[in-house]
Amino acid sequence: MKLPQVSGETCVKALKRAGFHIDRQKGSHVVLLRDNPKARVVVPAHKIIKKGTLHQILMDSNLKLEDFLNLL
C-alpha cells in the first residue's frame, strides 16, 4: 500500500483521533504527545508532507499504515 499525500493539518487531526494531543508549536512544526503507549511526534504544518517525513511520523507514532488510513 502506498503512502497518501496529506497536509500537516490532516495528519494532526488523524493523530488526535489516535489519542495524541498537541503539546506545543514552534514555527511550522507541531509537537504531539500520547501518554499510553508513550510517544512523541513532530509534524510539519506544510500543505503536503513529504513521503519520507510521513513514514517517520508513522514509525514515531507506532501506527501501521492501515490504521493511519482509517483515521483520515
MOGI-V69189 format. One record per residue. PSI is psi in degrees with one decimal (NA if undefined). D_LAST is the distance of its C-alpha to the last C-alpha in Angstrom with 1 decimal. Layout:
psi=PSI d_last=D_LAST
psi=PSI d_last=D_LAST
This chain:
psi=138.1 d_last=15.1
psi=151.0 d_last=14.4
psi=137.0 d_last=12.2
psi=162.4 d_last=10.0
psi=115.3 d_last=11.2
psi=156.6 d_last=9.1
psi=165.8 d_last=11.0
psi=-39.0 d_last=12.0
psi=-43.2 d_last=10.9
psi=-40.2 d_last=7.2
psi=-42.6 d_last=7.7
psi=-42.1 d_last=9.8
psi=-41.8 d_last=7.8
psi=-41.1 d_last=5.4
psi=-33.4 d_last=8.9
psi=-39.2 d_last=10.5
psi=-24.3 d_last=8.8
psi=4.7 d_last=10.3
psi=4.8 d_last=13.6
psi=156.8 d_last=14.1
psi=152.1 d_last=16.1
psi=124.9 d_last=17.3
psi=-48.7 d_last=20.8
psi=168.1 d_last=21.9
psi=133.1 d_last=21.5
psi=115.5 d_last=24.2
psi=-125.6 d_last=24.2
psi=20.2 d_last=20.9
psi=126.9 d_last=19.7
psi=128.3 d_last=17.8
psi=123.2 d_last=18.7
psi=144.4 d_last=16.6
psi=151.0 d_last=18.4
psi=137.7 d_last=17.9
psi=-42.4 d_last=21.1
psi=113.7 d_last=20.8
psi=149.2 d_last=20.5
psi=129.4 d_last=21.5
psi=151.4 d_last=19.3
psi=128.9 d_last=19.3
psi=137.6 d_last=16.8
psi=122.9 d_last=17.7
psi=124.6 d_last=15.1
psi=134.0 d_last=16.9
psi=62.3 d_last=16.1
psi=166.3 d_last=16.6
psi=-41.0 d_last=15.6
psi=127.7 d_last=14.5
psi=132.4 d_last=14.2
psi=152.5 d_last=16.6
psi=-40.5 d_last=15.8
psi=-37.8 d_last=18.3
psi=-43.2 d_last=16.9
psi=-38.9 d_last=13.3
psi=-43.6 d_last=15.2
psi=-37.4 d_last=17.1
psi=-43.8 d_last=14.3
psi=-39.6 d_last=13.1
psi=-43.3 d_last=16.8
psi=-32.2 d_last=17.5
psi=-4.3 d_last=14.8
psi=34.6 d_last=16.0
psi=140.5 d_last=12.6
psi=156.5 d_last=12.8
psi=-42.4 d_last=10.8
psi=-41.7 d_last=10.2
psi=-41.5 d_last=9.0
psi=-42.6 d_last=6.6
psi=-35.7 d_last=5.3
psi=-26.8 d_last=5.6
psi=-18.7 d_last=3.8
psi=NA d_last=0.0
